[in-house]
Amino acid sequence: MEYYAALVRTGKEEDVARSIGRRVDPSLATAFVPTRVLQIRKGGRTRPEERPVFPGYVFVGSPGGALHADAYWLIKRVEGFA
């Protein structure tokens, strides 16, 4: 499987990944956002918060190797894609 990094609006990574999952057939492409849990201190309290490892990027995996042209144009038309 080959992976491609898609530049998206920062803070909209999960929304774009979900939209790609709804629009594109899983046999053509799958999208995911790698996240990590950070301890954030705010107002004197510490709480765990899940944040993207690479803000502003969604990774698109193509099971057949190169990304199919139809999948590319469907992904390109997703709102939030930069």
N, C-alpha and C positions, 0 to 999 in steps of 0.2 A: 504494500500500500504506500502510495506517495502522499505527502502532506504539503499543503500550500498555506501560506500566511496571508490572510485578507485584512487589509487596513479598514477599520470601522471607527465610528465615533466613540470616543472614550466614554465609558459608563454605559454604553449600549451593547456591550459584547454579548451578554446573555440573550437579549432581545433578538439580535441579529442571528445568533446561533439557532434559536427556536424557529425563527422565520425560515431559515435555510432548511431546517428539518421538516417543516411543513410543506415547502414548495418543491424540494428536490427529492426524487426517488432515492432511497438508501442504497440501491445498487449502483447509482451514479456518483454520489458524494455524501459524506457525513460531516457535520460541523461540531466542534467542541471548543470550550474555553478552559484551559488549565488554571486551576485556582489553588490558593494556599490559605491557611487559617493564620491570622495574625492577632496578637494581643494588642488591642487599641485602648489607650488610656484617654479618657475624656471626662471632664468634670470630677476628677479624683477617683474615678472607678475604672477598673480594667475589665474589658469584655472581649471575647473572641469574635472576630469578624472575618468572613470569607472574602478574599479579594483576588482579582486576576493576577497571574504571574506576569503576563505581558499585557498591560493596559493598552487598549486600542487595537487589539488583534484577535481574530478568530481563526482557528486552524481548521482547514477543510481537507478531509482525507478522501482520496479517490481509490477505491478498491482495485480498479482495473489498470492502474499505472497512471497514465496521463489523464488529466481532467477532460471529460467529454465536453464538446462545444456547447451542447444544449444546457448542460449543468452550469457551465461558466456564465452563460447569459441569464439564466434564472437567478444565480447567486448575485450577479452584477446589478440586477434590478431590485434587490431587497433594500427596503428603506433603512438608512443608517450606514450603508456601505459607502466608504469614502473614495 
